[in-house]
Amino acid sequence: MSKYWVYCIFFVLFSCLRICGAASREPFKNSVVFIKTDSLIPDYRRPWQNYSSETQTGQGIAVGPYEILTLASLIQYHTLIQVQTSFQSTFIEAKAAQIDWDLNLAILSIDPAALDQPLKPVSFTKDIQTGEKLFFVRLTEGRQLLPVEGKIESPEVYYNPLSGASFLFFRLSSSSSQIETGQMVCAENNRVLGLVYPSKNQINFLIPALILDSFLKRMKEKPAQSIPKAGFTFSAWDQPDSRRFLKIPDQEKRGVYLSEVFDFGTGSTELKEGDVLLNWDGKDIDPQGMVEDDKWGKLSFTYLFSRSKTQDKVKVTLWRDGQKQTIDVVMLSFHTQDLPIPYHPEGEPAYILEGGFLFQELNLNYLRTIGQDKEWKTNLDPLIFDFLVKNSFHVFKDRERMVLLTRVLPHPLNQGYFHLKDKILSSINGKKIRNFKDAFDMLSSGTKDQAPYLSVDFEDPSVPTVVIPVNPLKQANLEIQKNYSIFTLSKIPDEHRGYD
Amino acid sequence: MVKVKDTKAQWHNGPNREDFLSLLFIFCCVFFLGQAPADTFTIPNAVIQIFSHEQVFNPALPWLSSPLNASSGSGFVLEGNLLLTNAHVVSQAKYIEVKKQNEAKRYLAVIKWISHVSDLAILEVSSSTFYDNLTPLSLGPIPKLNSIVKAAGFPLGGEKLSITNGIVSRIDRIIYSHSGVDEHLVIQTDAALNLGNSGGPVIQNDLVVGMAFQGLGTGDNIGYLIPSTLIKHFLQDIQDGHVDGVPELGINFLPLPPVMRQFLRLPQEKSGILINDVHPLGPCHQILIKNDILTSINGYPILDDGSITLEGLQVAFYEIIERSQMNESISLEWYRNGEKNNQTVRLTKIPFVLDVGMTYETHRGYVICAGLVFVKLNGEYMHFFGKDWWTQMPHPFRLLYYYQTRFNQDPERKYYVVLSAVLKDFFNAHAAPFQNEILQTINDVPIHCLDDVKTAFSKSKGSFHVLRFFENSTPLILNAEKSSARQSHLLKKYAVPMAMDQEKSQ
């Protein structure tokens, strides 16, 4: 008899839990979508081809009846985006409507005619508490809503090394490994806090409402605005003698040292190397570069950038030439594609293959084929690494971009040069190479001008002059194309045609 | 046990069954078919066992030494009572003993001459009786490929002489691991060579054709000999009373790409190598330029792959330089834009601002100011970053190592000075992140050598010292008064015997 009652109690408790769980998931049933993307990732090492097609899955959150918010990385280099809702068994094609590569966020749009009913948009709440219990909502491919519990650990200022942007994230923890890119994060009372940004090493972050709302607002502007970015680097300046050297009074406890001011981004025109930043937009900066946030305590002051819009003017108090000064600084941004050593989050790699010599632009996409950024210090030719250190955010003195001879595909025409790789071009037939278009023009004009040879020189004088005979070039190119199965000998995307 | 300085150059273990069968086969070939030259052999009593006790100093904290290390190697006596061995057997040795075969007595020896670039040394034994009853050996020629040689020595520290046979399997150029950067001719053999064989003679027809010195751990039975030609060069080098080493041409070259033959209008009957770069401090500066084709050296025609035929051997043209002494002249022939040129060049050693070869100084110079330890940036310091030091060392070191000419534009610079350590105190602890940075200026005084450091610290900017580093825009600021006031306290606290090693810093 007693056993019967125990079973009954368990049955009642289990049913209650199921009902509660269902109740908590129900409001989001029509707000979360399952996303499946197929992508062709360009192979920057063999730029005439792509890696084999890849399928990724992730999650999205409805921000309009036919608009879905997700992570940009999920749809990078996509060939097809498909979404599935909880109420419709078939996959529907979606289009990338807007993308912000700095924040890694994207808005997808769906054709209303393809949906049985509109999605239910959510509103994000800024009311976040650390330690708060929360759950990640995920729609499985079988259209089941699957909540996983977790909690918010701590706020963190995340710096994206590819884009140069900093913003406030929250570190999440969960015992479950079933956390997917773009998954919705909710707290008690069905408050939607944001979405999951999976980082490396199984660490997940929450992109909070503060960032998401700002993104959605900026995307409505024409043209869409980017997030402001810092145009400088700083170092701690807390040693008393170092402070006194700059004549900072002992009673002045604030200030961080500007070790480098870029040619791009916020402060690039107003700030100077050696300035000590005391206050940024009303927030005092301590000697380690931290400010006191009303809610989250000490955070790196760079998170303040994500609170502003580009072209906003902020008051900055600094210590310069032995005096305290307050100046206006205009919040600025930049696109990674426009930097001297760019990163192209989309598009095809530019290349020229002439006589088996492969010429490519020096960009982060190519460097990432050599290793992760932490490995570049040891993997890269030190001259390239030096340009990377000095020119990531500084214009070159004598050129706009760098062009590399990345490798040589062996052919009798280029015999003796097979060993050359990753060498920076300086000139072709004596003409300085300032960008990829210059290289393209010189290589093609050399063949048109009926000059018998193309002569390529390099930044490093110990690299031999590469000489390409023009007469046999056409035939050699055909043989190289055939031998190495190369469909096209050059690809010059539009962004490389616009110089001069 | 003989030390091996580079893991790339480990001795291989003794011969296995396959080796034995191979040797047997070769023996049969030699004996019955007479394919290889007939070999006479008398067991030499001039092969000596060498016992060394070495002390290595910490490159970053040069007053600190490693525990004393005992090792043993081999050597041999040449005519003229010259006791030869490898430099790596005795480098940094504080105490050396030598022992003859069949005699219990150990004799005290000291290094008389040492060449780290050639991995060769001559020891001097003070006892006049040491050379009694020894039959000195004589140097022979480079042995022929596939001929049999006998290696004599004391492998693995054994007390009795060991003799192993092998064939000459290759004659090539490789990097000598003792200096870590110098490339010379070697004779490769499959004779069983082990730790302790280093410095021992390798004999053919009772003549020394090489000295066992390093092996290849990744291959099977690959041991290397220093050829008699390099030993002869060393013996000639010391005739003037000092070791000058091997001269350099100071050129960077490439086997001639076929297309360059037409492009640079080289006559059809000529061959040669393409000049890429000429070192501004080398003997060919303002003689050769980029895109010249070097066609002949001392009358020996250079082939497109950079080889010449010398004494019946196909060797790299650089062998001519290696066999020349410092200040000797050689004749060069080259083509520039189709025009033939000739000139005699006096060979020198290039005074590299950053010498990456190991020098094995017995003690290193340093200067300590404000608790900051400054040393010369050189091969010892760079090799301190481990087996793959050329990738593991800090970026500025790599940049200067690979692109010396591009970044060394200051003619005043003798060498680079690096902040090797911080003896931490409350006033200088913030200098720790600057460790391994290369000094650019102190108080606006450019730093070209260690002596400049002391001078620069005497020129403080008001109450402060301002230190600036290569490739770093953030200055290091130190309180000048505390820097001098705390100096003696810091030396005492960290048990440093003196603030600078003046002798070496001069």
Interface residues (C-beta under 8 A of the other chain):
Chain A: S235 D238 Q239 D241 S242 R244 F245 Y257 S259 E260 E273 K377 T378 N379 D381 P382 L383 F385 D386 V389 P412 L413 N414 Q415 G416 Y417 Y453 S455 D460 P461 S462 V463 P464 T465 V467 I468 P469
Chain B: N252 L254 P255 L256 P257 P258 V259 M260 Q262 F263 L274 N276 D277 K290 N291 T391 Q392 H395 R398 L399 Y401 Y402 Y403 T405 R406 F427 H430 S463 F464 V466 E471 S473 T474 I477 L478 N479 K482
